Amino acid sequence: MSYKYLGDAYRAEGVVQEVFTSIWQRKDSLLLSEDTIENYLVRAVRFRISRVYSDEVRKAKKMDELLLRQTVSHHNQTEQEVLYRFLREDIDKLVNCLPERCKAVYVLSREKGLNNQEIAGSLLISEKTVENQLTKALKFIRKGLEKYPLS
């Protein structure tokens, strides 16, 4: 009967094995007679088969959910990469529009990762000038990027 419903000998054997294991574990508390044993086994096998089916349905739903999440995540990732490229291009255009000294300070700070003291030593200017130039550059870039949402 198990094979008839499942169509897979391995799974059918597993179901029957689970039923007999369950009977063995509860042998002291089960009250079965020769008249009721066949009905009990049929119901137990049917119950296990229905559990197999419900487990498969649950697993299929989970897999569909994961696949959908992965697809949405991949779509969002692609969208984010495209938006990042546009943003990067716009920032580069704005940086190229900065005056030379201001541009040099910005590049050393944001792209090379130097601190204000290192920039001042490199360009032979005061740290206060570095701060002013950096503030001016960031203000100009922020103004140019107002079209982008703040999310």
Phi, psi and omega in degrees: 000318180298316179295322180301317182279324185269329179071013181222115185300320182296312180293323179298316177298321179298318179297312180298319178299318179297319179297312181292326176297316179298317178297317181297318181294332182251022186302328181283332184259346180282137177245090180242141176243174180298331181287328187258348187297318182296314178299319180299313181297318179299312180296320180296318179294316178300318178298315179296320179295318178296326177294321177299314180298315181294324176296319179295318178298315179298317179295319180297318178297317179299316180296319177298318178299313180297319179296318178296315178300317181296318179296314179297317180298316179296319178298314179297322180296316179298315179299317179297320179296319179295313179298321178298316180299317178298315180298315180300317179298316180296319178297316179299319178297317180294320179297321179294339178276350180290153173299154187307309182297315180297317179297316181298317180296315181299312182298315179296324182283305189272326184263327179265343176079021179279150175274173185300321180295317179293323179294316180300316179294322182290320183263000180057049176227169181282159178296326179296321177295319177301312179301314181297315181295320180293318177299316179298316181295313182294322178296316179297317181292317178301316180298320180288341182256017181298338181288343180275140178290156183268031182264000000 
